[in-house]
Amino acid sequence: MAKISTYPLDTNLIGSDYWIGSDANSNYATKNFTIDSVAEYMNRVATQQQALRYVYNNTLPNIQGSLMFDPAGANSVPFNGITTFLLNKYELTDSVNDISGYYNQPLGGSDVLITQCDNVSQWAVYRWNNSVQDATYTDFYNIDVTYKSGNGGLTASKDYFISLLTYAGQNDANFVFTLDGSANQYVINHNLNKYPSVTIVDANDIEVFATVVFNSLNQVTLTFSSNFTGKAFFN
């Protein structure tokens, strides 16, 4: 084999070009690595430690660091049709630190930006309304959101950043909860650390009234005469 220094330089790099290196997972056996695979590793692990990163998983069972739906979503899901999704308590690059508390504070009530990591033209802004641990997939949280603006959607196996865009705590704290019609009574954790004013509207955005009980500074029980669909606004 000729010395490496004698080979010509490649001045037209493409993602499928190879490097030769040692694989630490295989007793340092010599293997080929593509430029694409090394770039993916650098983007996902080596240079990104602060942003929240998830992979859209459209198959079950669920995986660590994933964003998904139950039942499983389509290969492509438009951003403007999303009102709720499941989010793992670990982000993609960290399987040790449970960050689910972050889903309530500071994200609760705030505006967030979701972008596809390798294509920022795929983006959406949502009001992050609520976060509740899922009863079936206990490593996941049901995230209730309100779509505000965006372009494109989720694509299976693509990675996405979730970033805090506007913090609710910068102004008077507020919270929106979607009443999905499954019950006549809802116990709501708004996490505003106060006794807020409560405004309720039905599915036609007409204001209605319910029995409101303040269980604590952070929890309210709403009771209706029958199963109710609409939204509750806490200010």
C-alpha atoms as a printed R data frame, in Angstrom:
    type eleno elety resid chain resno       x      y      z
1   ATOM     1    CA   MET     A     1   0.000  0.000  0.000
2   ATOM     2    CA   ALA     A     2   1.350  3.432 -0.955
3   ATOM     3    CA   LYS     A     3   1.956  6.116  1.641
4   ATOM     4    CA   ILE     A     4  -1.167  8.189  2.279
5   ATOM     5    CA   SER     A     5   0.788 11.375  1.508
6   ATOM     6    CA   THR     A     6   1.312 10.172 -2.077
7   ATOM     7    CA   TYR     A     7  -2.406 10.037 -2.914
8   ATOM     8    CA   PRO     A     8  -3.869 13.057 -4.755
9   ATOM     9    CA   LEU     A     9  -5.977 15.591 -2.810
10  ATOM    10    CA   ASP     A    10  -9.733 15.562 -3.421
11  ATOM    11    CA   THR     A    11 -10.810 19.180 -3.938
12  ATOM    12    CA   ASN     A    12 -14.454 18.332 -4.673
13  ATOM    13    CA   LEU     A    13 -15.805 16.821 -1.455
14  ATOM    14    CA   ILE     A    14 -19.253 15.219 -1.395
15  ATOM    15    CA   GLY     A    15 -21.163 13.578  1.454
16  ATOM    16    CA   SER     A    16 -20.572 10.032  0.231
17  ATOM    17    CA   ASP     A    17 -16.746 10.395  0.222
18  ATOM    18    CA   TYR     A    18 -14.921  8.104  2.669
19  ATOM    19    CA   TRP     A    19 -12.466  8.555  5.493
20  ATOM    20    CA   ILE     A    20 -10.576  5.635  7.016
21  ATOM    21    CA   GLY     A    21 -10.503  5.382 10.798
22  ATOM    22    CA   SER     A    22 -10.759  3.169 13.877
23  ATOM    23    CA   ASP     A    23 -14.125  2.058 15.277
24  ATOM    24    CA   ALA     A    24 -14.061  2.248 19.102
25  ATOM    25    CA   ASN     A    25 -17.191  0.071 19.278
26  ATOM    26    CA   SER     A    26 -15.419 -2.792 17.451
27  ATOM    27    CA   ASN     A    27 -12.082 -3.007 19.278
28  ATOM    28    CA   TYR     A    28 -10.788 -0.184 17.089
29  ATOM    29    CA   ALA     A    29 -11.115 -2.151 13.883
30  ATOM    30    CA   THR     A    30 -10.277 -0.175 10.736
31  ATOM    31    CA   LYS     A    31 -13.445  0.995  8.985
32  ATOM    32    CA   ASN     A    32 -14.682  3.533  6.450
33  ATOM    33    CA   PHE     A    33 -16.658  6.621  7.537
34  ATOM    34    CA   THR     A    34 -18.573  8.848  5.139
35  ATOM    35    CA   ILE     A    35 -18.385 12.616  5.371
36  ATOM    36    CA   ASP     A    36 -22.172 12.635  5.850
37  ATOM    37    CA   SER     A    37 -21.967 10.312  8.870
38  ATOM    38    CA   VAL     A    38 -19.192 12.335 10.526
39  ATOM    39    CA   ALA     A    39 -21.076 15.595  9.907
40  ATOM    40    CA   GLU     A    40 -24.223 14.096 11.440
41  ATOM    41    CA   TYR     A    41 -22.285 13.070 14.543
42  ATOM    42    CA   MET     A    42 -20.705 16.500 14.882
43  ATOM    43    CA   ASN     A    43 -24.035 18.271 14.493
44  ATOM    44    CA   ARG     A    44 -25.898 15.990 16.857
45  ATOM    45    CA   VAL     A    45 -23.353 15.403 19.617
46  ATOM    46    CA   ALA     A    46 -20.056 17.184 19.472
47  ATOM    47    CA   THR     A    47 -21.088 20.775 18.789
48  ATOM    48    CA   GLN     A    48 -24.623 20.878 20.199
49  ATOM    49    CA   GLN     A    49 -25.174 20.527 23.907
50  ATOM    50    CA   GLN     A    50 -27.554 23.351 24.876
51  ATOM    51    CA   ALA     A    51 -30.435 23.235 22.359
52  ATOM    52    CA   LEU     A    52 -33.270 20.756 22.850
53  ATOM    53    CA   ARG     A    53 -33.099 18.242 20.012
54  ATOM    54    CA   TYR     A    54 -35.514 15.416 19.175
55  ATOM    55    CA   VAL     A    55 -36.088 13.005 16.307
56  ATOM    56    CA   TYR     A    56 -39.590 12.622 14.862
57  ATOM    57    CA   ASN     A    57 -40.445  8.942 15.296
58  ATOM    58    CA   ASN     A    58 -43.525  7.700 13.430
59  ATOM    59    CA   THR     A    59 -43.315  4.078 14.584
60  ATOM    60    CA   LEU     A    60 -44.032  2.352 17.878
61  ATOM    61    CA   PRO     A    61 -42.516  1.366 20.246
62  ATOM    62    CA   ASN     A    62 -41.187  4.766 21.189
63  ATOM    63    CA   ILE     A    63 -37.490  5.633 21.408
64  ATOM    64    CA   GLN     A    64 -35.443  7.866 23.694
65  ATOM    65    CA   GLY     A    65 -35.112 11.459 22.516
66  ATOM    66    CA   SER     A    66 -38.138 11.293 20.232
67  ATOM    67    CA   LEU     A    67 -41.162 13.377 19.367
68  ATOM    68    CA   MET     A    68 -44.121 11.219 18.357
69  ATOM    69    CA   PHE     A    69 -47.876 10.763 18.241
70  ATOM    70    CA   ASP     A    70 -50.148  8.082 19.691
71  ATOM    71    CA   PRO     A    71 -51.342  6.437 17.523
72  ATOM    72    CA   ALA     A    72 -48.211  6.745 15.390
73  ATOM    73    CA   GLY     A    73 -48.257  9.640 12.924
74  ATOM    74    CA   ALA     A    74 -47.745  9.707  9.175
75  ATOM    75    CA   ASN     A    75 -44.378  9.969  7.438
76  ATOM    76    CA   SER     A    76 -45.093 13.672  6.934
77  ATOM    77    CA   VAL     A    77 -47.231 15.759  9.305
78  ATOM    78    CA   PRO     A    78 -48.031 19.425  8.474
79  ATOM    79    CA   PHE     A    79 -47.138 21.792 11.310
80  ATOM    80    CA   ASN     A    80 -50.431 23.676 11.013
81  ATOM    81    CA   GLY     A    81 -52.478 20.588 11.914
82  ATOM    82    CA   ILE     A    82 -50.641 19.766 15.155
83  ATOM    83    CA   THR     A    83 -52.422 20.527 18.440
84  ATOM    84    CA   THR     A    84 -50.779 17.894 20.645
85  ATOM    85    CA   PHE     A    85 -47.812 15.517 20.529
86  ATOM    86    CA   LEU     A    86 -45.761 13.262 22.796
87  ATOM    87    CA   LEU     A    87 -42.272 14.342 23.846
88  ATOM    88    CA   ASN     A    88 -39.665 12.166 25.541
89  ATOM    89    CA   LYS     A    89 -38.326 13.319 28.915
90  ATOM    90    CA   TYR     A    90 -34.800 13.017 27.515
91  ATOM    91    CA   GLU     A    91 -33.600 15.057 24.580
92  ATOM    92    CA   LEU     A    92 -31.734 13.297 21.794
93  ATOM    93    CA   THR     A    93 -28.144 13.946 22.884
94  ATOM    94    CA   ASP     A    94 -28.593 13.273 26.626
95  ATOM    95    CA   SER     A    95 -30.016  9.995 27.968
96  ATOM    96    CA   VAL     A    96 -29.177 10.828 31.604
97  ATOM    97    CA   ASN     A    97 -30.811 14.139 32.543
98  ATOM    98    CA   ASP     A    98 -34.616 14.166 32.777
99  ATOM    99    CA   ILE     A    99 -35.664 17.602 31.473
100 ATOM   100    CA   SER     A   100 -39.453 17.153 31.720
101 ATOM   101    CA   GLY     A   101 -39.650 19.882 34.370
102 ATOM   102    CA   TYR     A   102 -38.553 22.333 31.672
103 ATOM   103    CA   TYR     A   103 -41.763 21.521 29.768
104 ATOM   104    CA   ASN     A   104 -43.801 23.331 32.430
105 ATOM   105    CA   GLN     A   105 -41.355 26.075 33.348
106 ATOM   106    CA   PRO     A   106 -40.259 28.052 31.409
107 ATOM   107    CA   LEU     A   107 -41.975 26.562 28.318
108 ATOM   108    CA   GLY     A   108 -45.493 26.486 29.812
109 ATOM   109    CA   GLY     A   109 -47.480 29.442 28.475
110 ATOM   110    CA   SER     A   110 -44.573 30.588 26.302
111 ATOM   111    CA   ASP     A   111 -44.061 30.712 22.544
112 ATOM   112    CA   VAL     A   112 -41.651 28.128 21.123
113 ATOM   113    CA   LEU     A   113 -39.950 27.689 17.760
114 ATOM   114    CA   ILE     A   114 -39.595 24.228 16.206
115 ATOM   115    CA   THR     A   115 -37.143 23.921 13.305
116 ATOM   116    CA   GLN     A   116 -35.835 21.003 11.272
117 ATOM   117    CA   CYS     A   117 -32.138 20.781 12.127
118 ATOM   118    CA   ASP     A   118 -30.857 20.373  8.573
119 ATOM   119    CA   ASN     A   119 -33.440 22.613  6.877
120 ATOM   120    CA   VAL     A   120 -34.554 25.737  8.737
121 ATOM   121    CA   SER     A   121 -37.128 26.494  6.039
122 ATOM   122    CA   GLN     A   122 -39.221 23.857  7.847
123 ATOM   123    CA   TRP     A   123 -40.375 25.715 10.962
124 ATOM   124    CA   ALA     A   124 -43.328 26.508 13.190
125 ATOM   125    CA   VAL     A   125 -44.153 28.781 16.111
126 ATOM   126    CA   TYR     A   126 -46.526 27.449 18.763
127 ATOM   127    CA   ARG     A   127 -47.952 28.637 22.054
128 ATOM   128    CA   TRP     A   128 -46.866 25.849 24.448
129 ATOM   129    CA   ASN     A   129 -50.044 25.497 26.508
130 ATOM   130    CA   ASN     A   130 -49.631 22.477 28.727
131 ATOM   131    CA   SER     A   131 -47.523 19.419 29.611
132 ATOM   132    CA   VAL     A   132 -48.918 16.273 31.274
133 ATOM   133    CA   GLN     A   133 -47.155 12.933 31.787
134 ATOM   134    CA   ASP     A   134 -48.603 10.210 29.556
135 ATOM   135    CA   ALA     A   135 -50.315  7.357 31.405
136 ATOM   136    CA   THR     A   136 -49.147  4.670 28.951
137 ATOM   137    CA   TYR     A   137 -45.696  5.877 27.904
138 ATOM   138    CA   THR     A   138 -44.477  7.245 31.221
139 ATOM   139    CA   ASP     A   139 -41.184  8.492 29.763
140 ATOM   140    CA   PHE     A   140 -43.250 10.815 27.559
141 ATOM   141    CA   TYR     A   141 -45.313 13.941 28.135
142 ATOM   142    CA   ASN     A   142 -48.429 15.050 26.287
143 ATOM   143    CA   ILE     A   143 -47.709 18.534 24.987
144 ATOM   144    CA   ASP     A   144 -50.721 20.707 24.157
145 ATOM   145    CA   VAL     A   145 -49.911 23.515 21.694
146 ATOM   146    CA   THR     A   146 -51.630 26.209 19.639
147 ATOM   147    CA   TYR     A   147 -50.245 26.746 16.139
148 ATOM   148    CA   LYS     A   148 -49.410 30.392 15.351
149 ATOM   149    CA   SER     A   149 -47.340 30.397 12.146
150 ATOM   150    CA   GLY     A   150 -44.958 28.259 10.141
151 ATOM   151    CA   ASN     A   151 -43.975 26.461  6.978
152 ATOM   152    CA   GLY     A   152 -43.780 22.736  6.192
153 ATOM   153    CA   GLY     A   153 -44.044 19.972  8.740
154 ATOM   154    CA   LEU     A   154 -42.494 16.999 10.499
155 ATOM   155    CA   THR     A   155 -40.746 14.326  8.442
156 ATOM   156    CA   ALA     A   156 -40.062 10.841  9.813
157 ATOM   157    CA   SER     A   157 -36.511 10.274 11.140
158 ATOM   158    CA   LYS     A   158 -35.595 13.959 10.822
159 ATOM   159    CA   ASP     A   159 -34.189 15.857 13.828
160 ATOM   160    CA   TYR     A   160 -35.843 18.987 15.238
161 ATOM   161    CA   PHE     A   161 -34.757 21.762 17.585
162 ATOM   162    CA   ILE     A   162 -37.230 23.186 20.107
163 ATOM   163    CA   SER     A   163 -36.280 26.696 21.238
164 ATOM   164    CA   LEU     A   164 -37.868 29.131 23.670
165 ATOM   165    CA   LEU     A   165 -38.979 32.105 21.579
166 ATOM   166    CA   THR     A   166 -40.984 34.344 23.931
167 ATOM   167    CA   TYR     A   167 -40.964 33.641 27.656
168 ATOM   168    CA   ALA     A   168 -44.360 34.061 29.319
169 ATOM   169    CA   GLY     A   169 -42.609 35.237 32.475
170 ATOM   170    CA   GLN     A   170 -41.386 38.360 30.674
171 ATOM   171    CA   ASN     A   171 -44.911 39.734 31.005
172 ATOM   172    CA   ASP     A   172 -47.900 38.859 33.150
173 ATOM   173    CA   ALA     A   173 -48.030 35.063 33.152
174 ATOM   174    CA   ASN     A   174 -50.897 33.376 31.329
175 ATOM   175    CA   PHE     A   175 -51.903 29.866 30.341
176 ATOM   176    CA   VAL     A   176 -54.304 28.235 27.862
177 ATOM   177    CA   PHE     A   177 -55.767 24.757 28.350
178 ATOM   178    CA   THR     A   178 -57.715 22.805 25.705
179 ATOM   179    CA   LEU     A   179 -60.858 21.101 27.045
180 ATOM   180    CA   ASP     A   180 -61.134 18.082 24.764
181 ATOM   181    CA   GLY     A   181 -64.720 17.008 25.550
182 ATOM   182    CA   SER     A   182 -63.722 13.803 27.330
183 ATOM   183    CA   ALA     A   183 -65.112 14.850 30.716
184 ATOM   184    CA   ASN     A   184 -67.365 17.267 32.572
185 ATOM   185    CA   GLN     A   185 -64.613 17.997 35.108
186 ATOM   186    CA   TYR     A   186 -61.008 18.985 34.476
187 ATOM   187    CA   VAL     A   187 -58.182 19.268 37.009
188 ATOM   188    CA   ILE     A   188 -55.712 21.694 35.432
189 ATOM   189    CA   ASN     A   189 -52.155 22.444 36.504
190 ATOM   190    CA   HIS     A   190 -51.537 25.953 35.168
191 ATOM   191    CA   ASN     A   191 -48.296 26.509 37.176
192 ATOM   192    CA   LEU     A   192 -48.730 30.291 37.264
193 ATOM   193    CA   ASN     A   193 -48.049 30.445 41.001
194 ATOM   194    CA   LYS     A   194 -51.091 32.682 41.599
195 ATOM   195    CA   TYR     A   195 -54.895 32.621 41.710
196 ATOM   196    CA   PRO     A   196 -55.589 33.621 38.101
197 ATOM   197    CA   SER     A   197 -58.708 34.958 36.461
198 ATOM   198    CA   VAL     A   198 -60.371 32.197 34.398
199 ATOM   199    CA   THR     A   199 -62.181 32.725 31.099
200 ATOM   200    CA   ILE     A   200 -63.830 29.767 29.341
201 ATOM   201    CA   VAL     A   201 -65.068 29.560 25.754
202 ATOM   202    CA   ASP     A   202 -66.817 26.734 23.917
203 ATOM   203    CA   ALA     A   203 -65.840 25.251 20.545
204 ATOM   204    CA   ASN     A   204 -67.411 28.294 18.820
205 ATOM   205    CA   ASP     A   205 -65.360 30.739 20.942
206 ATOM   206    CA   ILE     A   206 -68.447 31.840 22.893
207 ATOM   207    CA   GLU     A   207 -67.805 32.576 26.551
208 ATOM   208    CA   VAL     A   208 -69.461 30.178 28.989
209 ATOM   209    CA   PHE     A   209 -69.386 29.640 32.746
210 ATOM   210    CA   ALA     A   210 -68.411 26.740 34.964
211 ATOM   211    CA   THR     A   211 -67.782 26.020 38.617
212 ATOM   212    CA   VAL     A   212 -64.209 27.080 39.361
213 ATOM   213    CA   VAL     A   213 -62.366 25.750 42.417
214 ATOM   214    CA   PHE     A   214 -58.850 26.980 43.174
215 ATOM   215    CA   ASN     A   215 -57.113 23.916 44.621
216 ATOM   216    CA   SER     A   216 -53.817 25.771 45.068
217 ATOM   217    CA   LEU     A   217 -51.763 28.581 43.557
218 ATOM   218    CA   ASN     A   218 -50.990 26.267 40.627
219 ATOM   219    CA   GLN     A   219 -54.070 24.058 40.196
220 ATOM   220    CA   VAL     A   220 -57.721 24.664 39.342
221 ATOM   221    CA   THR     A   221 -60.716 22.335 38.979
222 ATOM   222    CA   LEU     A   222 -63.369 23.257 36.379
223 ATOM   223    CA   THR     A   223 -66.750 21.514 36.559
224 ATOM   224    CA   PHE     A   224 -69.455 21.625 33.865
225 ATOM   225    CA   SER     A   225 -72.987 20.196 33.774
226 ATOM   226    CA   SER     A   226 -71.940 17.716 31.038
227 ATOM   227    CA   ASN     A   227 -68.884 16.797 28.964
228 ATOM   228    CA   PHE     A   228 -67.492 20.036 27.609
229 ATOM   229    CA   THR     A   229 -65.314 21.016 24.632
230 ATOM   230    CA   GLY     A   230 -63.541 24.360 24.423
231 ATOM   231    CA   LYS     A   231 -60.667 26.254 25.988
232 ATOM   232    CA   ALA     A   232 -59.864 27.785 29.363
233 ATOM   233    CA   PHE     A   233 -57.716 30.930 29.593
234 ATOM   234    CA   PHE     A   234 -55.848 31.693 32.804
235 ATOM   235    CA   ASN     A   235 -54.460 35.206 33.355
